[in-house]
Amino acid sequence: MHKRNDGRPGYKKSKVGWIPEEWEIRDLLHVADYVDYRGKTPTKSEAGVFLLTAKNIQMGYIDYESSKEYIPESSYENVMSRGTPEIGDIVITTEAPLGNVAQIDNCNIAIAQRVIKYRTKLNILISDYFKYYLLSPMFQRILSFNSTGSTVKGIKGSRLHKLPAILPPLAEQKKIAEILSAWDRAIEQTRNLIDAKQRLKKGLMQQLLTGRMQFPEFGKPVKKKNQDYRETKLGFLPNDWDVKSLGMIGSFSKGRGISNSEKMESGLPCITYGEIYTKYDFVINEFKSFINDITAQESQRIYNNDILFAGSGETLDDIGKCVAYNQDKVAYAGGDIIIHRPKNVNSTYLSYSLNSGFIVRYRRKLGQGHSVVHIYSSGLNSLLIPIPPLPEQKRIAQILTTCDNQINILQQKEALLLQQKKGLMQKLLTGEVRVKA
């Protein structure tokens, strides 16, 4: 690879900026044949041919699970009368959302409205390269600039076809696509590892938080026998586990104050109820928001080993989502947060237990309201929790925290790979960095 110098020798000015002299600019219509659906919305069926909608097309791949719609096989020829899809064709959404791009990997599908299918002209454009070009930040900016609408952005096919495509020589297109494909494979491998770790953690939570799996260091078998369990209001639990309500193991208080306008980028750390949903999973490892001394005086301080519940949510499953705080740093909780201060119970264990599937089923019964659901300390006070011996609580918390740390490391790796790929796309697809083909 070599990079242009400040004088830009070997480059020319084009309508999309500086590009290498031997590269061309052509309209999309001149480098690819297109198909878009025209006519009435096809009749849907419970089975038949998969209908690829805008919901299925993500940035770089097709998600067959996000929406499952079908049309009768008898309708296929009519729906796709203007050209059936082939593996390698490129699809792009023209509205809701705008500009999502993927490559077809299954030709036994039909194309719905708000989706345009392109098939590259092989003597001009390589399909893999075209996919990356349409996904590039540069093309996405051009697409957004040429779109219409304020609330919902969209673009007509006639306008889309006139947008520019940057064309390196075919050999260079192939090399660029190979480099970016290598990053995609690394991203996919990392995502697969994340999925595997998350499945492992889910299984461990089901086993550890119900006592079905325990630890030899406590003089117990890895898996207990049936006679080691007793029936409780929460189902069968180990004989040496207690079942207690939150009111029995601690006290409640309320967060106060902290509006969005009072949050700062530095100062005293704080947490608002919305961040419990959006920023944290089980434990507060680092704070995302801060307040000044004056705001702190009107707020509520939290302490090591506290549990923080979100007092409001949009759904019954959301309501009562909680996180543990296990640091000694001075910090504050805003309004609509319910603070629980347990005694002789590990808050990290408590957070994993309270957010586990079988406790959430009990917790959601405490929600009140419709469009906005609320939960109160009076309800949480009676919520029952399985309580193992304290050493076992700490061991369970340690294992699940280790899982979360491993997942977090992989997610950071994924984010880095995505950032690297974005930078490569900007440099390779504009010719700022050249490849030897």
Secondary structure as GFF3:
##gff-version 3
##sequence-region A 1 437
A	DSSP	beta_strand	2	3	.	.	.	ID=ss1
A	DSSP	beta_strand	11	14	.	.	.	ID=ss2
A	DSSP	beta_strand	17	20	.	.	.	ID=ss3
A	DSSP	beta_strand	24	27	.	.	.	ID=ss4
A	DSSP	alpha_helix	28	31	.	.	.	ID=ss5
A	DSSP	beta_strand	32	36	.	.	.	ID=ss6
A	DSSP	beta_strand	49	52	.	.	.	ID=ss7
A	DSSP	beta_strand	70	71	.	.	.	ID=ss8
A	DSSP	three_ten_helix	73	75	.	.	.	ID=ss9
A	DSSP	alpha_helix	76	79	.	.	.	ID=ss10
A	DSSP	beta_strand	90	94	.	.	.	ID=ss11
A	DSSP	beta_strand	98	103	.	.	.	ID=ss12
A	DSSP	beta_strand	109	111	.	.	.	ID=ss13
A	DSSP	beta_strand	115	120	.	.	.	ID=ss14
A	DSSP	alpha_helix	127	135	.	.	.	ID=ss15
A	DSSP	alpha_helix	137	145	.	.	.	ID=ss16
A	DSSP	alpha_helix	157	160	.	.	.	ID=ss17
A	DSSP	beta_strand	164	167	.	.	.	ID=ss18
A	DSSP	alpha_helix	170	208	.	.	.	ID=ss19
A	DSSP	three_ten_helix	216	218	.	.	.	ID=ss20
A	DSSP	three_ten_helix	226	228	.	.	.	ID=ss21
A	DSSP	beta_strand	229	232	.	.	.	ID=ss22
A	DSSP	beta_strand	235	238	.	.	.	ID=ss23
A	DSSP	beta_strand	242	245	.	.	.	ID=ss24
A	DSSP	alpha_helix	246	249	.	.	.	ID=ss25
A	DSSP	beta_strand	250	254	.	.	.	ID=ss26
A	DSSP	three_ten_helix	260	262	.	.	.	ID=ss27
A	DSSP	beta_strand	268	271	.	.	.	ID=ss28
A	DSSP	alpha_helix	273	278	.	.	.	ID=ss29
A	DSSP	beta_strand	289	291	.	.	.	ID=ss30
A	DSSP	alpha_helix	293	297	.	.	.	ID=ss31
A	DSSP	beta_strand	300	302	.	.	.	ID=ss32
A	DSSP	beta_strand	306	310	.	.	.	ID=ss33
A	DSSP	beta_strand	312	313	.	.	.	ID=ss34
A	DSSP	beta_strand	322	325	.	.	.	ID=ss35
A	DSSP	beta_strand	331	333	.	.	.	ID=ss36
A	DSSP	beta_strand	337	342	.	.	.	ID=ss37
A	DSSP	alpha_helix	347	354	.	.	.	ID=ss38
A	DSSP	alpha_helix	357	363	.	.	.	ID=ss39
A	DSSP	three_ten_helix	364	366	.	.	.	ID=ss40
A	DSSP	beta_strand	373	374	.	.	.	ID=ss41
A	DSSP	alpha_helix	377	380	.	.	.	ID=ss42
A	DSSP	beta_strand	384	387	.	.	.	ID=ss43
A	DSSP	alpha_helix	390	428	.	.	.	ID=ss44
A	DSSP	beta_strand	433	434	.	.	.	ID=ss45
###
